[in-house]
């Protein structure tokens, strides 16, 4: 119960996977609160998160954590509380939205050149090694052998330099831009650098999950749209975005991207209208 009203329900095959109350909250904020300049009541957010089986206590804790991190700010109006995005919160969600909505839209062009980064971190500095690996992986780099990172996107050199500087890697890092030589096999290097079969499993699951989904009510559309975005937002971090020349035949990422953008466009209007209806109902309460 939130605000004395029954918790909304929706028929669904399963709850959002690989998730937490905070991550679903961030998806909701990005999809529905970010496009608007108006605050939203706690009860509205609690009710919408309830569609995903998130209890009121967990929803409120997620809001408190987001507030503590500086992404949202609360305002008391009588006995009720409403929330607004802070400027840093808007920047964070805007950058995330751009990455999510643009990912997979365009064919990745490639001139055959590789960016190679040499970064040496001693085995004794395990925490630093983990942070370097995490940040470079998120930036789309793969590692065929320890200490060597590669990317077919030579424009990522600035981002790599920033990562190395921010993490204060002790030994000097080096970068090179070149074509693959005559020794060894380029496809083998790709296989050693990225686990594309694992990424493809996630894409296949995404395709199975949303291909036949046809929500019939406004609430169901809002639920489906939130799930769609929430599941898709992982792929810019899982998928290095390699050019088609380096991908396996019949790469399912292309089909998944087409599905995401088509469904998002198809459901956007009804989902946004239902959000407005929920907000208006809460406003009148």
N, C-alpha and C positions, 0 to 999 in steps of 0.2 A: 504494500500500500504506500502511495506517495501523495501527500496532500489530501488524505482521506478518501481517495478514489481507488477503484479496483485497478490492479496492475494490468495493462493491455497485454493481450496474448496474440500469438500469430502461429500458424501452422508452419513447421519447417522440418527439413530432413535431419538437421543437426545444428548444434550451436556453432558460432564462429570458432574456427580452430586456431591453434597457436596464438592464443590471445590472453589478454588480461583486461580488467576493467579500465585501467589507464589507457591502454592502446586503443580500445574501442572508443573511449571518450575522445581521444585525439582524432580518430577518424570522423566521428560525428561533428566535432568542432570544425574540422577542415572542410567537410562536405556541406554543412548546413549553417553554421554560425559565421564562418569566415566571409561568405558572400554578402552578409548583411551587416549593418552598422548598429544593430539594436541588441541590448542585453537579453539574456535568456534566463528564465527562472530555474532554480534548482529542481523543482518538481518536473519540469519539462525534460531535463537531462536524465533525471532518475527514471522517468517513465520510458524514455527511448532506450536507455541502457537495459531496462528490464526486458525488452524484447529479446535480448541475448542471454537471458537467464542470470543477469547480474543483479544481485540483491541490493536493496537500498543502501545498506551500510557500506558495501563495497563501492557503490557509485559515489557516495559522499566522500569516502576516503580517496578515491581517484581524483575528485575535484580538489580536495585539500592538497594532494600531492602536486597537481598541476599548478595550483596557486603558489605553493611553496617554491616551485621551480620558476615562477615568474611568468607563466604563460597566460594565466587568467587572473582577474581581480574581482572580488565580490563587493556588492553594495546592498545594504539592508534597506528594505522599503516596508515599513511597518513591521509585521511579524514574519515577512518573507524575505528571501535573499535571491538576488539575481546576479548573473555573471557576465563579464565582458572580456574580450581578448585584450591583452596588453599589446603595445607596439611590438615588443620582441616576439610575443605569441603570434601576432599577425605575420611577421616576417618569417618565422619558423614554418608556419602552416602554408604560407604562400610559396615558399621555396619547395616545400614538400609536395604541394599540389602540382606545381610546374613539372617536377620530376616524375610524379605519378602519371599525370595526364599526357605527357609528351612521350613517355617511354613506350617503345614499340610502334610508334606511328609511322616513322620513316625508315626506309632502307638505309643501312649503315654503309656509306661509301668508304673505299679503302684503296690506298695507293701502293700497298705491299710493304710499307715501311713499319718497322717495329720500334717502340720505345723500350729500352732496357735500362733498368735501375739496379744498381748494386748497393745493397744495404747490409752491413754486417753488424749483428748484435750478439754479444757473447751468450753462450748457453746459460751462464750464471744469472743473467738478467731476464728471467723468464717472463716477468710481468711486462717489461718493455717489449720483448719479442712478441708477446701476445697482442699488445696494442698496435705494434707496427703491422703485424699480419692482418688484424681486424680492419684497420684504417685503409691499408692498401687494397685489401680484398673488396671493401665497400667501394673503393674508387675504380674497381674494374680490373685490377692487376691480378695476374696469376704468377705462380712461382714454380718453374720447372725443376729447379734445384735450390737448396738452401742458400739464402743470401742474394738470389737473383730473381728479379721481378720483371715481367714483360706485359706489354699492352700494345695492341694494334692501333690504339688511339694516341698518336703522338702529341695531341693537344692536352693530354693529361700531365704533361711535364710540370706545369706550374702547380697543379694540385699536389703532385708527388713531393715537390720541393717544400710546399707548405706543411705537409704531413711530417716530413723528416725534421723540419725546423721546430714545429710545435711539440713533437715528442722528444726533442733534444737528444737525438741519436748521437752518441759520442764519436764514433769513427766517421771519417768523411764518406759521404755517399757520392756515387758517380752515376751519370746517365749517358746513354748513347742512343742515337737514332740511325738505324741501318736496315737494309734488307737481309733476309735470311740467307746464309751462305750455302756452300755446297756440301758441307759435312753434316751428317745426320738428316733427319726428316722433319719438316715443318709441322706436319700433322701430328707426329709423335710429341713434339714440343707442346702443342695445344692440349693433347690428351694428358700430359704430365702436369700442365699448368692449371687446368680447370676440370672439375668433375661435371661435365655437361650431361652425363646420363642421369645424375641426381637432380639437376636443374630440370631436365625434361620430365622426370617423374612428377615434380611439382606442377609443371605446366599441364600434364595429362590429367592430374587430379582437378586442377582448376577448370579445365574444359568439361570434364565429367560433371562437376558440381553445378555449372551455370548454363550449359547448353540447353537443357530442357526446362529450365526454371521460368515459369510464366506467372508472376504474382498477379492476383485478381483484384485486390483492394488497395486503397491508398496506403494503409498501414503495412501491408505485405510488400508493396513496392519500396517503401522507405527502408524496410528491413532488408530486402534483397539488394538495394543500391548500396547500403552501408556495408553489407557483407562483401559485395563485389569489390568495392574500393579497398576494404580492409584486407582482403586476400591479395589483391593486385599490388598493393603498396610494398609487399615483400620483394617483388621481382626485380626492381632496379638494384637491389642489393645482392640478390641471388645470381642474377644473370649478368655476366660481364659485358653483354651487348656486342658480341663479336660480329664482324661482317659475314655475310652468307657464305663466302668462299671458305671460311674456316669452320663452318657448322656442319653437323651430320646431315645426311640427306633427309628431306621431309621433316625438318626441324619444327617441333610442335609449338615453339615459342611464337612463331608467326601466326599460327591459327589462334593461339590463346590471346595474342594482342588484338587481333581482329575482333574476337568475341568480346573482350573487355570494352573496347571503344564503341562497338555496336550496341551492347547492352546498356552501357552508361548513357549513351545518347538517347536510347529508347526509354529508359526509366527516369531520366533526370527530371522532366517536367512534373510527372505525377508525384515523385518523391518530394520535390521541393514544395509542391502545393500541399501535400499532407503535413509536412513540417510546419508550414504557415498555419494550417488549421489547428494543429496541436498548440502552437504558440498563442494563437488567438483565443483558444479555449482556456488556456492557463491564465491569460491576461484578464479574461472576464471573470475568473473564479474569485 
